[in-house]
Amino acid sequence: MTKVGILDDEALICETLQKYLTELGYEVPDYALQYDEAIAMLQNNPPDIFLLDINIGGEKSGIDLGAYIRKHHNMPLIFISSYSDSQTIKSAAVVKPNGYLVKPFTRNEIFAAIETALSNFSSTPFLGVDSSIKVVSNAIFIKQDSLFVKVKFDDILFIKSDGVYIEIHQKDKKYLIRETMKNMLDTLPSTDFIQAHRSYIVNVHHIDAFHSEYVLIKDQTIPVSRSQRDELMQRFNLL
């Protein structure tokens, strides 16, 4: 479920947005009324996408938060504002937002803006953030906070898409990084990994059992899409 962050200095607008977004099927863990609250959200429970009011009072603005996100995180952001004058829009454009909504807006307009931003963002290079993956001969190094952690290909059981994140599952660990499934699949050795479903990549060496509609890896049942079924069966000489 896509997690949406909200920054607006009017509690009523935050609560209305939270209601709309929940009805639309998004997860909204909390909202921020001030810049510092938004920073805490990014550090403790980062969303997949952020809706930012430009004018929030105080020394810092929504544009300042947008600049912080571009420097330290990799997520799409949408500005929300009561102003649509050229000066405000030019100021917002500096941090390259993925959308701009003028208040008042409808629930359908919010949905369209979020889905468009997520779709476009997943197909573009990261902005202002180093790649979260570094490749070596038999492993990848994935960025976890300020460190790059080594993950051997042999230790990866499967990979699951989760919004704009992917989960890398090992036997006893799970890593969460911001990356696209396509980039991840291109990084992995094709002899060992296959995309079983649009949301799953599996290590064929860890498959314990399989069916025409799913595979089993440890205690996990992973779906197999029709488009990938033949390729998976060919790996085991079943066609």
C-alpha positions as a printed Julia matrix, in Angstrom:
239×3 Matrix{Float64}:
   0.0     0.0     0.0
   1.41    3.39   -0.99
   2.21    5.56    2.03
   1.49    9.29    1.66
   3.02   12.03    3.81
   1.27   15.37    4.34
   2.65   18.77    5.36
   0.17   21.62    5.85
  -0.08   24.11    8.68
  -3.89   23.89    8.75
  -5.06   20.85   10.71
  -8.45   20.84    8.99
  -6.86   20.52    5.55
  -4.58   17.74    6.82
  -7.53   15.84    8.25
  -9.52   16.28    5.04
  -6.59   15.06    2.97
  -6.09   12.15    5.33
  -9.76   11.18    4.95
  -9.68   11.42    1.14
  -6.44    9.48    0.85
  -7.62    6.71    3.16
 -10.84    6.37    1.15
  -8.72    6.13   -2.02
  -6.78    3.21   -0.56
  -3.57    4.96    0.5
  -1.88    4.66    3.87
  -1.53    7.93    5.8
   0.3     7.18    9.06
   0.27   10.8    10.25
   0.53   14.38    9.05
   2.86   17.26    9.84
   1.83   20.82   10.67
   5.38   22.2    10.78
   8.69   21.72    8.99
  10.34   19.98   11.96
   7.45   17.52   12.26
   7.84   16.66    8.58
  11.59   16.07    9.06
  10.83   13.72   11.96
   8.37   11.83    9.76
  10.99   11.43    7.04
  13.51   10.11    9.54
  11.25    7.78   11.51
   8.52    6.65    9.11
   9.27    7.87    5.58
   6.37    7.86    3.12
   6.46    6.83   -0.55
   5.27   10.26   -1.71
   4.87   13.64    0.02
   2.15   16.3    -0.38
   3.62   19.67    0.65
   1.9    22.95    1.32
   4.21   25.75    0.18
   3.32   28.4     2.76
   3.38   26.83    6.22
   4.47   29.74    8.41
   7.68   29.81   10.42
  11.2    30.19    9.08
  11.02   27.15    6.79
   8.58   26.66    3.92
   7.28   23.66    2.02
   9.83   24.49   -0.68
  12.58   24.15    1.94
  11.24   20.72    2.81
  11.13   19.84   -0.88
  14.82   20.76   -1.17
  15.6    18.6     1.88
  13.76   15.65    0.34
  15.61   16.01   -2.94
  18.96   16.0    -1.11
  18.36   13.21    1.4
  15.54   11.02    0.07
  14.31    9.58   -3.19
  10.58   10.07   -3.48
   8.12   12.03   -5.6
   6.62   15.17   -4.13
   3.55   17.23   -4.97
   3.1    20.84   -3.91
  -0.32   22.0    -2.73
  -1.02   25.7    -2.54
  -3.7    28.37   -2.62
  -1.47   30.32   -5.0
  -0.93   29.74   -8.7
   0.87   32.98   -9.6
   4.01   32.75  -11.71
   6.38   33.74   -8.9
   5.15   30.99   -6.55
   5.29   28.38   -9.28
   8.8    29.45  -10.32
   9.97   29.22   -6.7
   8.48   25.72   -6.38
   9.99   24.6    -9.7
  13.51   24.89   -8.28
  13.11   21.55   -6.45
  11.51   19.85   -9.48
   8.16   18.76   -8.0
   6.29   15.87   -9.57
   2.98   17.7    -9.39
   1.26   20.92   -8.3
  -2.29   21.11   -6.91
  -4.12   24.39   -6.4
  -6.54   24.56   -3.46
  -9.38   23.76   -3.36
  -9.03   20.4    -5.1
 -11.23   17.34   -5.38
 -10.56   13.8    -4.28
 -10.29   12.7    -7.92
  -7.72   15.42   -8.62
  -5.63   14.2    -5.68
  -5.81   10.62   -6.93
  -4.82   11.61  -10.48
  -1.91   13.72   -9.24
  -0.53   11.0    -6.96
  -0.82    8.16   -9.46
   0.72   10.25  -12.25
   3.6    11.33  -10.0
   4.3     7.76   -8.87
   4.16    6.41  -12.41
   6.44    9.07  -13.88
   8.85    8.97  -10.95
   9.37    5.19  -11.17
  10.54    5.51  -14.78
  13.02    8.35  -14.27
  16.51    8.41  -12.73
  16.93    9.31   -9.09
  17.22   13.07   -8.48
  19.89   14.24   -6.08
  20.38   10.81   -4.48
  23.11    8.28   -5.17
  22.02    4.92   -6.53
  20.98    2.58   -3.72
  22.78   -0.39   -5.34
  26.46   -1.02   -6.05
  27.35   -4.22   -7.91
  30.35   -6.5    -7.39
  31.07   -9.92   -8.88
  28.91  -12.11   -6.63
  26.93   -9.59   -4.61
  25.38   -6.17   -4.37
  25.97   -3.46   -1.81
  22.7    -1.78   -0.83
  22.42    1.55    0.89
  21.11    1.39    4.45
  21.22    4.8     6.12
  24.85    5.95    5.73
  26.27    2.49    5.03
  26.43    0.2     2.0
  25.69   -3.35    3.2
  26.89   -6.38    1.23
  24.2    -8.85    0.15
  25.39  -11.97   -1.68
  23.28  -13.12   -4.62
  23.19  -16.66   -3.17
  21.61  -15.35    0.04
  18.69  -13.61   -1.67
  15.53  -15.73   -1.55
  13.21  -13.37   -3.37
  12.5    -9.7    -3.95
   9.11   -8.06   -3.54
   7.86   -4.74   -4.87
   6.25   -2.47   -2.27
   5.13    0.8    -3.8
   8.25    2.74   -4.78
  10.35    0.49   -2.55
  11.54   -3.07   -2.99
  12.03   -5.62   -0.22
  15.06   -7.93   -0.47
  14.34  -11.1     1.5
  17.02  -13.35    2.96
  16.52  -16.28    5.29
  16.73  -14.22    8.47
  16.76  -10.62    7.2
  14.81   -8.22    5.05
  16.17   -5.03    3.49
  14.04   -2.18    2.22
  15.47    0.08   -0.47
  14.08    2.61   -2.92
  14.55    1.07   -6.36
  12.51   -0.07   -9.34
  11.92   -3.74  -10.11
  13.29   -3.23  -13.63
  16.58   -1.82  -12.38
  16.84   -4.56   -9.81
  16.2    -7.31  -12.37
  18.79   -5.79  -14.71
  21.32   -5.87  -11.86
  20.82   -9.52  -10.91
  22.4   -12.45  -12.81
  19.78  -13.79  -15.22
  20.98  -17.37  -14.69
  19.87  -17.25  -11.06
  16.89  -14.91  -10.93
  13.59  -14.66  -12.77
  10.64  -12.3   -12.45
   7.81  -14.65  -11.51
   5.23  -11.88  -11.2
   5.23   -8.12  -11.72
   5.69   -7.76   -7.95
   8.17  -10.61   -7.37
  11.65  -11.67   -8.46
  12.74  -15.11   -7.24
  16.05  -16.89   -6.9
  15.45  -20.16   -8.77
  17.97  -21.99   -6.55
  15.77  -21.41   -3.49
  12.5   -22.65   -4.96
  11.33  -25.59   -2.81
   8.23  -26.45   -4.82
   6.18  -25.01   -7.6
   2.76  -25.06   -9.17
   1.54  -23.56  -12.41
   0.23  -20.56  -10.43
   2.77  -20.15   -7.62
   6.14  -21.21   -6.2
   7.13  -21.95   -2.63
  10.29  -20.51   -1.08
  10.68  -21.44    2.58
   7.24  -20.64    4.0
   6.37  -18.03    1.37
   3.86  -18.6    -1.42
   4.81  -16.41   -4.39
   2.42  -15.97   -7.31
   3.45  -16.74  -10.87
   1.87  -14.68  -13.63
   0.67  -16.32  -16.83
   3.21  -14.39  -18.89
   6.1   -15.79  -16.82
   4.82  -19.35  -16.35
   6.43  -20.84  -19.48
   9.83  -19.32  -18.79
   9.77  -20.62  -15.23
   8.82  -24.1   -16.39
  11.62  -24.04  -18.98
  14.13  -23.43  -16.2
  13.17  -26.83  -14.78
  12.84  -28.56  -18.19
   9.13  -29.11  -17.74
   8.09  -27.93  -21.21
